[in-house]
Amino acid sequence: MVKSDLLFYLATFLFCSGLLITFTKQNAIMILIGIELMLNAANLNLVVFNYQKQNLDGQLFALFIILVAVCEAAVGIAIILKTYHYYHTSVPDQINELKEKF
């Protein structure tokens, strides 16, 4: 039980640090890294719940989240690279043309 409490604290730390990175950093790559940290914290919680309840539901949800994270990272990196190629910046606040067109 002590091991699972420590892992819950680790997951909380990972989630809070990912949230802090997402809100404070201006680079789009760092924002994606913060989102990935939050998804990994959720995965850690699911695995710990699985360990406590002795069933496979947590592992299946963790596998689903890993698949979603991979797809999100691939699409996010592609969007960031295309945006950098067009606007020559990776800072989302400096891209003003999208705001003016709509």
Backbone atoms as SQL, in Angstrom:
CREATE TABLE atoms (id INTEGER PRIMARY KEY, chain TEXT, resi INTEGER, resn TEXT, atom TEXT, x REAL, y REAL, z REAL);
INSERT INTO atoms VALUES
  (1, 'A', 1, 'MET', 'N', 0.818, -1.198, 0.000),
  (2, 'A', 1, 'MET', 'CA', 0.000, 0.000, 0.000),
  (3, 'A', 1, 'MET', 'C', 0.865, 1.268, 0.000),
  (4, 'A', 2, 'VAL', 'N', 2.018, 1.206, 0.656),
  (5, 'A', 2, 'VAL', 'CA', 2.890, 2.374, 0.709),
  (6, 'A', 2, 'VAL', 'C', 3.436, 2.669, -0.685),
  (7, 'A', 3, 'LYS', 'N', 3.718, 1.618, -1.450),
  (8, 'A', 3, 'LYS', 'CA', 4.227, 1.802, -2.803),
  (9, 'A', 3, 'LYS', 'C', 3.219, 2.530, -3.683),
  (10, 'A', 4, 'SER', 'N', 1.958, 2.168, -3.554),
  (11, 'A', 4, 'SER', 'CA', 0.943, 2.805, -4.387),
  (12, 'A', 4, 'SER', 'C', 0.725, 4.263, -3.996),
  (13, 'A', 5, 'ASP', 'N', 0.832, 4.574, -2.707),
  (14, 'A', 5, 'ASP', 'CA', 0.713, 5.970, -2.285),
  (15, 'A', 5, 'ASP', 'C', 1.844, 6.813, -2.868),
  (16, 'A', 6, 'LEU', 'N', 3.039, 6.251, -2.874),
  (17, 'A', 6, 'LEU', 'CA', 4.175, 6.966, -3.453),
  (18, 'A', 6, 'LEU', 'C', 3.982, 7.184, -4.954),
  (19, 'A', 7, 'LEU', 'N', 3.430, 6.196, -5.629),
  (20, 'A', 7, 'LEU', 'CA', 3.177, 6.342, -7.061),
  (21, 'A', 7, 'LEU', 'C', 2.074, 7.357, -7.351),
  (22, 'A', 8, 'PHE', 'N', 1.086, 7.446, -6.461),
  (23, 'A', 8, 'PHE', 'CA', 0.061, 8.475, -6.624),
  (24, 'A', 8, 'PHE', 'C', 0.668, 9.871, -6.487),
  (25, 'A', 9, 'TYR', 'N', 1.590, 10.031, -5.531),
  (26, 'A', 9, 'TYR', 'CA', 2.262, 11.321, -5.387),
  (27, 'A', 9, 'TYR', 'C', 3.122, 11.637, -6.603),
  (28, 'A', 10, 'LEU', 'N', 3.782, 10.614, -7.149),
  (29, 'A', 10, 'LEU', 'CA', 4.578, 10.815, -8.354),
  (30, 'A', 10, 'LEU', 'C', 3.691, 11.220, -9.528),
  (31, 'A', 11, 'ALA', 'N', 2.533, 10.574, -9.661),
  (32, 'A', 11, 'ALA', 'CA', 1.609, 10.925, -10.743),
  (33, 'A', 11, 'ALA', 'C', 1.083, 12.349, -10.565),
  (34, 'A', 12, 'THR', 'N', 0.811, 12.737, -9.333),
  (35, 'A', 12, 'THR', 'CA', 0.356, 14.104, -9.071),
  (36, 'A', 12, 'THR', 'C', 1.438, 15.113, -9.434),
  (37, 'A', 13, 'PHE', 'N', 2.681, 14.793, -9.087),
  (38, 'A', 13, 'PHE', 'CA', 3.790, 15.682, -9.441),
  (39, 'A', 13, 'PHE', 'C', 3.944, 15.783, -10.954),
  (40, 'A', 14, 'LEU', 'N', 3.851, 14.648, -11.654),
  (41, 'A', 14, 'LEU', 'CA', 3.957, 14.669, -13.120),
  (42, 'A', 14, 'LEU', 'C', 2.837, 15.488, -13.748),
  (43, 'A', 15, 'PHE', 'N', 1.620, 15.303, -13.246),
  (44, 'A', 15, 'PHE', 'CA', 0.490, 16.042, -13.810),
  (45, 'A', 15, 'PHE', 'C', 0.634, 17.540, -13.569),
  (46, 'A', 16, 'CYS', 'N', 1.021, 17.914, -12.355),
  (47, 'A', 16, 'CYS', 'CA', 1.171, 19.346, -12.043),
  (48, 'A', 16, 'CYS', 'C', 2.320, 19.973, -12.829),
  (49, 'A', 17, 'SER', 'N', 3.416, 19.240, -12.997),
  (50, 'A', 17, 'SER', 'CA', 4.523, 19.798, -13.785),
  (51, 'A', 17, 'SER', 'C', 4.137, 19.907, -15.263),
  (52, 'A', 18, 'GLY', 'N', 3.379, 18.949, -15.783),
  (53, 'A', 18, 'GLY', 'CA', 2.899, 19.052, -17.159),
  (54, 'A', 18, 'GLY', 'C', 1.949, 20.219, -17.337),
  (55, 'A', 19, 'LEU', 'N', 1.083, 20.442, -16.357),
  (56, 'A', 19, 'LEU', 'CA', 0.162, 21.574, -16.400),
  (57, 'A', 19, 'LEU', 'C', 0.922, 22.894, -16.344),
  (58, 'A', 20, 'LEU', 'N', 1.947, 22.956, -15.500),
  (59, 'A', 20, 'LEU', 'CA', 2.764, 24.165, -15.398),
  (60, 'A', 20, 'LEU', 'C', 3.503, 24.435, -16.702),
  (61, 'A', 21, 'ILE', 'N', 4.060, 23.395, -17.303),
  (62, 'A', 21, 'ILE', 'CA', 4.762, 23.565, -18.580),
  (63, 'A', 21, 'ILE', 'C', 3.795, 24.032, -19.662),
  (64, 'A', 22, 'THR', 'N', 2.604, 23.449, -19.690),
  (65, 'A', 22, 'THR', 'CA', 1.627, 23.808, -20.719),
  (66, 'A', 22, 'THR', 'C', 1.196, 25.264, -20.611),
  (67, 'A', 23, 'PHE', 'N', 1.031, 25.760, -19.395),
  (68, 'A', 23, 'PHE', 'CA', 0.553, 27.131, -19.222),
  (69, 'A', 23, 'PHE', 'C', 1.653, 28.185, -19.289),
  (70, 'A', 24, 'THR', 'N', 2.898, 27.823, -18.981),
  (71, 'A', 24, 'THR', 'CA', 3.937, 28.852, -18.904),
  (72, 'A', 24, 'THR', 'C', 4.802, 28.952, -20.149),
  (73, 'A', 25, 'LYS', 'N', 5.024, 27.870, -20.839),
  (74, 'A', 25, 'LYS', 'CA', 5.925, 27.901, -21.995),
  (75, 'A', 25, 'LYS', 'C', 5.215, 28.475, -23.207),
  (76, 'A', 26, 'GLN', 'N', 5.979, 29.138, -24.054),
  (77, 'A', 26, 'GLN', 'CA', 5.413, 29.744, -25.253),
  (78, 'A', 26, 'GLN', 'C', 5.734, 28.946, -26.502),
  (79, 'A', 27, 'ASN', 'N', 6.687, 28.039, -26.419),
  (80, 'A', 27, 'ASN', 'CA', 7.056, 27.232, -27.570),
  (81, 'A', 27, 'ASN', 'C', 6.043, 26.103, -27.749),
  (82, 'A', 28, 'ALA', 'N', 5.633, 25.850, -28.968),
  (83, 'A', 28, 'ALA', 'CA', 4.609, 24.848, -29.239),
  (84, 'A', 28, 'ALA', 'C', 5.096, 23.438, -28.910),
  (85, 'A', 29, 'ILE', 'N', 6.370, 23.167, -29.107),
  (86, 'A', 29, 'ILE', 'CA', 6.916, 21.850, -28.778),
  (87, 'A', 29, 'ILE', 'C', 6.846, 21.615, -27.271),
  (88, 'A', 30, 'MET', 'N', 7.151, 22.627, -26.479),
  (89, 'A', 30, 'MET', 'CA', 7.095, 22.473, -25.019),
  (90, 'A', 30, 'MET', 'C', 5.656, 22.287, -24.541),
  (91, 'A', 31, 'ILE', 'N', 4.710, 22.904, -25.210),
  (92, 'A', 31, 'ILE', 'CA', 3.301, 22.711, -24.868),
  (93, 'A', 31, 'ILE', 'C', 2.908, 21.253, -25.114),
  (94, 'A', 32, 'LEU', 'N', 3.361, 20.679, -26.224),
  (95, 'A', 32, 'LEU', 'CA', 3.089, 19.267, -26.491),
  (96, 'A', 32, 'LEU', 'C', 3.754, 18.355, -25.463),
  (97, 'A', 33, 'ILE', 'N', 4.956, 18.698, -25.018),
  (98, 'A', 33, 'ILE', 'CA', 5.639, 17.905, -24.002),
  (99, 'A', 33, 'ILE', 'C', 4.863, 17.953, -22.687),
  (100, 'A', 34, 'GLY', 'N', 4.318, 19.121, -22.341),
  (101, 'A', 34, 'GLY', 'CA', 3.493, 19.226, -21.127),
  (102, 'A', 34, 'GLY', 'C', 2.245, 18.369, -21.209),
  (103, 'A', 35, 'ILE', 'N', 1.621, 18.339, -22.374),
  (104, 'A', 35, 'ILE', 'CA', 0.436, 17.500, -22.553),
  (105, 'A', 35, 'ILE', 'C', 0.803, 16.027, -22.440),
  (106, 'A', 36, 'GLU', 'N', 1.950, 15.647, -22.989),
  (107, 'A', 36, 'GLU', 'CA', 2.398, 14.253, -22.882),
  (108, 'A', 36, 'GLU', 'C', 2.679, 13.881, -21.422),
  (109, 'A', 37, 'LEU', 'N', 3.235, 14.800, -20.658),
  (110, 'A', 37, 'LEU', 'CA', 3.464, 14.519, -19.233),
  (111, 'A', 37, 'LEU', 'C', 2.151, 14.294, -18.493),
  (112, 'A', 38, 'MET', 'N', 1.139, 15.078, -18.820),
  (113, 'A', 38, 'MET', 'CA', -0.160, 14.886, -18.169),
  (114, 'A', 38, 'MET', 'C', -0.780, 13.549, -18.559),
  (115, 'A', 39, 'LEU', 'N', -0.630, 13.141, -19.812),
  (116, 'A', 39, 'LEU', 'CA', -1.147, 11.834, -20.226),
  (117, 'A', 39, 'LEU', 'C', -0.394, 10.694, -19.537),
  (118, 'A', 40, 'ASN', 'N', 0.917, 10.845, -19.362),
  (119, 'A', 40, 'ASN', 'CA', 1.686, 9.816, -18.659),
  (120, 'A', 40, 'ASN', 'C', 1.312, 9.735, -17.184),
  (121, 'A', 41, 'ALA', 'N', 0.968, 10.851, -16.582),
  (122, 'A', 41, 'ALA', 'CA', 0.499, 10.823, -15.188),
  (123, 'A', 41, 'ALA', 'C', -0.820, 10.080, -15.086),
  (124, 'A', 42, 'ALA', 'N', -1.700, 10.277, -16.050),
  (125, 'A', 42, 'ALA', 'CA', -2.963, 9.532, -16.052),
  (126, 'A', 42, 'ALA', 'C', -2.703, 8.041, -16.246),
  (127, 'A', 43, 'ASN', 'N', -1.750, 7.697, -17.105),
  (128, 'A', 43, 'ASN', 'CA', -1.391, 6.293, -17.292),
  (129, 'A', 43, 'ASN', 'C', -0.861, 5.676, -16.017),
  (130, 'A', 44, 'LEU', 'N', -0.032, 6.401, -15.306),
  (131, 'A', 44, 'LEU', 'CA', 0.510, 5.889, -14.053),
  (132, 'A', 44, 'LEU', 'C', -0.589, 5.645, -13.035),
  (133, 'A', 45, 'ASN', 'N', -1.549, 6.556, -12.961),
  (134, 'A', 45, 'ASN', 'CA', -2.683, 6.343, -12.056),
  (135, 'A', 45, 'ASN', 'C', -3.487, 5.108, -12.445),
  (136, 'A', 46, 'LEU', 'N', -3.713, 4.913, -13.734),
  (137, 'A', 46, 'LEU', 'CA', -4.466, 3.747, -14.175),
  (138, 'A', 46, 'LEU', 'C', -3.743, 2.448, -13.841),
  (139, 'A', 47, 'VAL', 'N', -2.431, 2.423, -13.998),
  (140, 'A', 47, 'VAL', 'CA', -1.672, 1.210, -13.679),
  (141, 'A', 47, 'VAL', 'C', -1.680, 0.939, -12.184),
  (142, 'A', 48, 'VAL', 'N', -1.597, 1.981, -11.368),
  (143, 'A', 48, 'VAL', 'CA', -1.639, 1.791, -9.918),
  (144, 'A', 48, 'VAL', 'C', -3.020, 1.297, -9.474),
  (145, 'A', 49, 'PHE', 'N', -4.079, 1.855, -10.064),
  (146, 'A', 49, 'PHE', 'CA', -5.420, 1.348, -9.760),
  (147, 'A', 49, 'PHE', 'C', -5.547, -0.115, -10.169),
  (148, 'A', 50, 'ASN', 'N', -4.959, -0.474, -11.303),
  (149, 'A', 50, 'ASN', 'CA', -4.975, -1.855, -11.758),
  (150, 'A', 50, 'ASN', 'C', -4.255, -2.753, -10.749),
  (151, 'A', 51, 'TYR', 'N', -3.128, -2.291, -10.225),
  (152, 'A', 51, 'TYR', 'CA', -2.371, -3.061, -9.245),
  (153, 'A', 51, 'TYR', 'C', -3.177, -3.263, -7.964),
  (154, 'A', 52, 'GLN', 'N', -3.918, -2.247, -7.561),
  (155, 'A', 52, 'GLN', 'CA', -4.692, -2.359, -6.328),
  (156, 'A', 52, 'GLN', 'C', -5.917, -3.258, -6.492),
  (157, 'A', 53, 'LYS', 'N', -6.600, -3.177, -7.612),
  (158, 'A', 53, 'LYS', 'CA', -7.852, -3.922, -7.810),
  (159, 'A', 53, 'LYS', 'C', -7.643, -5.307, -8.414),
  (160, 'A', 54, 'GLN', 'N', -6.456, -5.608, -8.911),
  (161, 'A', 54, 'GLN', 'CA', -6.115, -6.904, -9.493),
  (162, 'A', 54, 'GLN', 'C', -7.006, -7.287, -10.687),
  (163, 'A', 55, 'ASN', 'N', -7.219, -6.344, -11.592),
  (164, 'A', 55, 'ASN', 'CA', -7.917, -6.645, -12.844),
  (165, 'A', 55, 'ASN', 'C', -7.178, -5.964, -13.998),
  (166, 'A', 56, 'LEU', 'N', -7.601, -6.229, -15.214),
  (167, 'A', 56, 'LEU', 'CA', -6.893, -5.717, -16.389),
  (168, 'A', 56, 'LEU', 'C', -7.488, -4.450, -16.974),
  (169, 'A', 57, 'ASP', 'N', -8.492, -3.890, -16.357),
  (170, 'A', 57, 'ASP', 'CA', -9.134, -2.701, -16.922),
  (171, 'A', 57, 'ASP', 'C', -8.172, -1.520, -17.005),
  (172, 'A', 58, 'GLY', 'N', -7.380, -1.323, -15.973),
  (173, 'A', 58, 'GLY', 'CA', -6.431, -0.204, -15.964),
  (174, 'A', 58, 'GLY', 'C', -5.384, -0.330, -17.048),
  (175, 'A', 59, 'GLN', 'N', -4.907, -1.548, -17.296),
  (176, 'A', 59, 'GLN', 'CA', -3.910, -1.739, -18.348),
  (177, 'A', 59, 'GLN', 'C', -4.498, -1.497, -19.726),
  (178, 'A', 60, 'LEU', 'N', -5.735, -1.880, -19.941),
  (179, 'A', 60, 'LEU', 'CA', -6.368, -1.642, -21.236),
  (180, 'A', 60, 'LEU', 'C', -6.581, -0.147, -21.473),
  (181, 'A', 61, 'PHE', 'N', -7.013, 0.576, -20.444),
  (182, 'A', 61, 'PHE', 'CA', -7.171, 2.021, -20.590),
  (183, 'A', 61, 'PHE', 'C', -5.823, 2.703, -20.801),
  (184, 'A', 62, 'ALA', 'N', -4.781, 2.223, -20.110),
  (185, 'A', 62, 'ALA', 'CA', -3.449, 2.800, -20.282),
  (186, 'A', 62, 'ALA', 'C', -2.942, 2.568, -21.701),
  (187, 'A', 63, 'LEU', 'N', -3.201, 1.387, -22.248),
  (188, 'A', 63, 'LEU', 'CA', -2.814, 1.108, -23.629),
  (189, 'A', 63, 'LEU', 'C', -3.553, 2.021, -24.602),
  (190, 'A', 64, 'PHE', 'N', -4.830, 2.254, -24.358),
  (191, 'A', 64, 'PHE', 'CA', -5.607, 3.165, -25.199),
  (192, 'A', 64, 'PHE', 'C', -5.049, 4.589, -25.120),
  (193, 'A', 65, 'ILE', 'N', -4.682, 5.030, -23.936),
  (194, 'A', 65, 'ILE', 'CA', -4.127, 6.385, -23.780),
  (195, 'A', 65, 'ILE', 'C', -2.774, 6.490, -24.471),
  (196, 'A', 66, 'ILE', 'N', -1.971, 5.420, -24.417),
  (197, 'A', 66, 'ILE', 'CA', -0.683, 5.440, -25.112),
  (198, 'A', 66, 'ILE', 'C', -0.898, 5.566, -26.617),
  (199, 'A', 67, 'LEU', 'N', -1.869, 4.845, -27.162),
  (200, 'A', 67, 'LEU', 'CA', -2.162, 4.947, -28.590),
  (201, 'A', 67, 'LEU', 'C', -2.648, 6.342, -28.968),
  (202, 'A', 68, 'VAL', 'N', -3.488, 6.928, -28.137),
  (203, 'A', 68, 'VAL', 'CA', -3.961, 8.292, -28.399),
  (204, 'A', 68, 'VAL', 'C', -2.803, 9.283, -28.311),
  (205, 'A', 69, 'ALA', 'N', -1.890, 9.083, -27.361),
  (206, 'A', 69, 'ALA', 'CA', -0.749, 9.987, -27.206),
  (207, 'A', 69, 'ALA', 'C', 0.180, 9.916, -28.417),
  (208, 'A', 70, 'VAL', 'N', 0.362, 8.717, -28.946),
  (209, 'A', 70, 'VAL', 'CA', 1.216, 8.578, -30.135),
  (210, 'A', 70, 'VAL', 'C', 0.599, 9.307, -31.327),
  (211, 'A', 71, 'CYS', 'N', -0.689, 9.121, -31.519),
  (212, 'A', 71, 'CYS', 'CA', -1.368, 9.806, -32.629),
  (213, 'A', 71, 'CYS', 'C', -1.345, 11.315, -32.432),
  (214, 'A', 72, 'GLU', 'N', -1.570, 11.751, -31.207),
  (215, 'A', 72, 'GLU', 'CA', -1.568, 13.189, -30.908),
  (216, 'A', 72, 'GLU', 'C', -0.192, 13.793, -31.150),
  (217, 'A', 73, 'ALA', 'N', 0.853, 13.075, -30.769),
  (218, 'A', 73, 'ALA', 'CA', 2.209, 13.593, -30.968),
  (219, 'A', 73, 'ALA', 'C', 2.549, 13.670, -32.452),
  (220, 'A', 74, 'ALA', 'N', 2.174, 12.658, -33.209),
  (221, 'A', 74, 'ALA', 'CA', 2.488, 12.662, -34.644),
  (222, 'A', 74, 'ALA', 'C', 1.753, 13.792, -35.365),
  (223, 'A', 75, 'VAL', 'N', 0.475, 13.950, -35.091),
  (224, 'A', 75, 'VAL', 'CA', -0.302, 15.011, -35.735),
  (225, 'A', 75, 'VAL', 'C', 0.158, 16.380, -35.245),
  (226, 'A', 76, 'GLY', 'N', 0.436, 16.498, -33.954),
  (227, 'A', 76, 'GLY', 'CA', 0.892, 17.777, -33.403),
  (228, 'A', 76, 'GLY', 'C', 2.225, 18.217, -33.972),
  (229, 'A', 77, 'ILE', 'N', 3.168, 17.292, -34.081),
  (230, 'A', 77, 'ILE', 'CA', 4.468, 17.631, -34.656),
  (231, 'A', 77, 'ILE', 'C', 4.323, 18.008, -36.133),
  (232, 'A', 78, 'ALA', 'N', 3.461, 17.303, -36.849),
  (233, 'A', 78, 'ALA', 'CA', 3.245, 17.641, -38.265),
  (234, 'A', 78, 'ALA', 'C', 2.657, 19.045, -38.414),
  (235, 'A', 79, 'ILE', 'N', 1.692, 19.382, -37.562),
  (236, 'A', 79, 'ILE', 'CA', 1.094, 20.719, -37.615),
  (237, 'A', 79, 'ILE', 'C', 2.116, 21.784, -37.253),
  (238, 'A', 80, 'ILE', 'N', 2.922, 21.515, -36.240),
  (239, 'A', 80, 'ILE', 'CA', 3.929, 22.490, -35.816),
  (240, 'A', 80, 'ILE', 'C', 4.976, 22.690, -36.906),
  (241, 'A', 81, 'LEU', 'N', 5.420, 21.605, -37.544),
  (242, 'A', 81, 'LEU', 'CA', 6.400, 21.742, -38.615),
  (243, 'A', 81, 'LEU', 'C', 5.848, 22.506, -39.809),
  (244, 'A', 82, 'LYS', 'N', 4.602, 22.240, -40.174),
  (245, 'A', 82, 'LYS', 'CA', 3.987, 22.961, -41.287),
  (246, 'A', 82, 'LYS', 'C', 3.794, 24.444, -40.929),
  (247, 'A', 83, 'THR', 'N', 3.398, 24.720, -39.710),
  (248, 'A', 83, 'THR', 'CA', 3.245, 26.104, -39.261),
  (249, 'A', 83, 'THR', 'C', 4.587, 26.816, -39.236),
  (250, 'A', 84, 'TYR', 'N', 5.631, 26.127, -38.777),
  (251, 'A', 84, 'TYR', 'CA', 6.955, 26.748, -38.762),
  (252, 'A', 84, 'TYR', 'C', 7.456, 27.009, -40.175),
  (253, 'A', 85, 'HIS', 'N', 7.160, 26.092, -41.083),
  (254, 'A', 85, 'HIS', 'CA', 7.572, 26.281, -42.474),
  (255, 'A', 85, 'HIS', 'C', 6.878, 27.492, -43.105),
  (256, 'A', 86, 'TYR', 'N', 5.633, 27.717, -42.746),
  (257, 'A', 86, 'TYR', 'CA', 4.878, 28.818, -43.346),
  (258, 'A', 86, 'TYR', 'C', 5.139, 30.155, -42.653),
  (259, 'A', 87, 'TYR', 'N', 5.139, 30.180, -41.292),
  (260, 'A', 87, 'TYR', 'CA', 5.261, 31.432, -40.544),
  (261, 'A', 87, 'TYR', 'C', 6.667, 31.706, -40.020),
  (262, 'A', 88, 'HIS', 'N', 7.575, 30.743, -40.065),
  (263, 'A', 88, 'HIS', 'CA', 8.939, 30.861, -39.564),
  (264, 'A', 88, 'HIS', 'C', 9.002, 31.159, -38.068),
  (265, 'A', 89, 'THR', 'N', 8.065, 30.611, -37.315),
  (266, 'A', 89, 'THR', 'CA', 8.084, 30.713, -35.857),
  (267, 'A', 89, 'THR', 'C', 7.323, 29.536, -35.275),
  (268, 'A', 90, 'SER', 'N', 7.724, 29.157, -34.051),
  (269, 'A', 90, 'SER', 'CA', 7.001, 28.089, -33.371),
  (270, 'A', 90, 'SER', 'C', 6.291, 28.605, -32.114),
  (271, 'A', 91, 'VAL', 'N', 6.229, 29.913, -31.962),
  (272, 'A', 91, 'VAL', 'CA', 5.545, 30.525, -30.831),
  (273, 'A', 91, 'VAL', 'C', 4.107, 30.822, -31.254),
  (274, 'A', 92, 'PRO', 'N', 3.122, 30.183, -30.613),
  (275, 'A', 92, 'PRO', 'CA', 1.735, 30.364, -31.053),
  (276, 'A', 92, 'PRO', 'C', 1.225, 31.802, -30.937),
  (277, 'A', 93, 'ASP', 'N', 1.761, 32.588, -30.017),
  (278, 'A', 93, 'ASP', 'CA', 1.287, 33.960, -29.852),
  (279, 'A', 93, 'ASP', 'C', 1.715, 34.881, -30.999),
  (280, 'A', 94, 'GLN', 'N', 2.742, 34.503, -31.735),
  (281, 'A', 94, 'GLN', 'CA', 3.226, 35.354, -32.820),
  (282, 'A', 94, 'GLN', 'C', 2.521, 35.100, -34.144),
  (283, 'A', 95, 'ILE', 'N', 1.651, 34.135, -34.188),
  (284, 'A', 95, 'ILE', 'CA', 0.921, 33.827, -35.422),
  (285, 'A', 95, 'ILE', 'C', -0.400, 34.580, -35.374),
  (286, 'A', 96, 'ASN', 'N', -0.457, 35.705, -36.087),
  (287, 'A', 96, 'ASN', 'CA', -1.639, 36.559, -36.033),
  (288, 'A', 96, 'ASN', 'C', -2.523, 36.452, -37.275),
  (289, 'A', 97, 'GLU', 'N', -2.036, 35.866, -38.339),
  (290, 'A', 97, 'GLU', 'CA', -2.817, 35.818, -39.574),
  (291, 'A', 97, 'GLU', 'C', -4.072, 34.971, -39.424),
  (292, 'A', 98, 'LEU', 'N', -3.996, 33.904, -38.641),
  (293, 'A', 98, 'LEU', 'CA', -5.173, 33.066, -38.452),
  (294, 'A', 98, 'LEU', 'C', -6.271, 33.811, -37.712),
  (295, 'A', 99, 'LYS', 'N', -5.885, 34.689, -36.798),
  (296, 'A', 99, 'LYS', 'CA', -6.871, 35.460, -36.044),
  (297, 'A', 99, 'LYS', 'C', -7.544, 36.512, -36.913),
  (298, 'A', 100, 'GLU', 'N', -6.807, 37.095, -37.854),
  (299, 'A', 100, 'GLU', 'CA', -7.354, 38.136, -38.690),
  (300, 'A', 100, 'GLU', 'C', -8.300, 37.604, -39.756),
  (301, 'A', 101, 'LYS', 'N', -8.059, 36.396, -40.258),
  (302, 'A', 101, 'LYS', 'CA', -8.852, 35.854, -41.345),
  (303, 'A', 101, 'LYS', 'C', -10.243, 35.420, -40.872),
  (304, 'A', 102, 'PHE', 'N', -10.360, 35.015, -39.633),
  (305, 'A', 102, 'PHE', 'CA', -11.645, 34.541, -39.162),
  (306, 'A', 102, 'PHE', 'C', -12.256, 35.604, -38.305);
